[in-house]
Amino acid sequence: MAKILLISAIVLLIAVTFQQANALKCWRCSSDASTSAFCDDTFDPSIINDQQRRWAYVDCNFPTSSQVPFGQYVQQTSRPVCKKMKQLINDKVVISRSCSWEDVNAPPDSCMRTTTPSYIKTEFCETCGHDGCNSASKFKTFTLFALVPTIFIFILNL
C-alpha cells in the first residue's frame, strides 16, 4: 500500500511540475465580440470550435528581448497572469478575459484599483496564475487526471 501511495504521489508531483514548466495559458476573449459567446458569465468552453480555441486560449509570457522596444525595460518583479474583468461599459455588461502582467506581490484583486474613463465601471476584476484560471473552472484538467487515481487507490486501501 505504501509503495502504491508513493508512486501515486510521485506521478502527481511530476504532473504538477511538468505543467508549471510550460508557458502560462490564458483565455483571451470579450463577451461583446460577435464570435465570443462562450466568454460570457458563465464561461462555456463546450461551444468553442477549434479555430476559436487557437486564438482564444493563448500563451501569456513576457515578450522576448527582441520584442521589447529599444530602451524599454521589462520589470523583473512582474509576472504574467490571467485576468477576468466584469465591466459596465455604456450601461452594457461586458466580460473580458486576457493576459496581463502584475507585480509579484500584488493581491489578486489589485486590478480593481485601475483608473477607467467615466463611462466604464469595473464591477469585478481578478488575476490568477495557472493555466486557464480566468475561465469558470478552478482545477487544471491534467492535474485532476493525476489526482483521481491517487484518491481512488487511497480509498481502496482503507
Secondary structure, DSSP 8 states (H G I E B T S, - for coil): -HHHHHHHHHHHHHHHHHHHHS--EEE-EETTSTT-GGGSSS--GGG--HHHHHHHEEE-----TTTS-TT----TTEEEEEEEEEEEETTEEEEEEEEEEEETT--TTGGGG----TTEEEEEEEEE-STTTTSS--S-HHHHHHHHHHHHHHHHT-
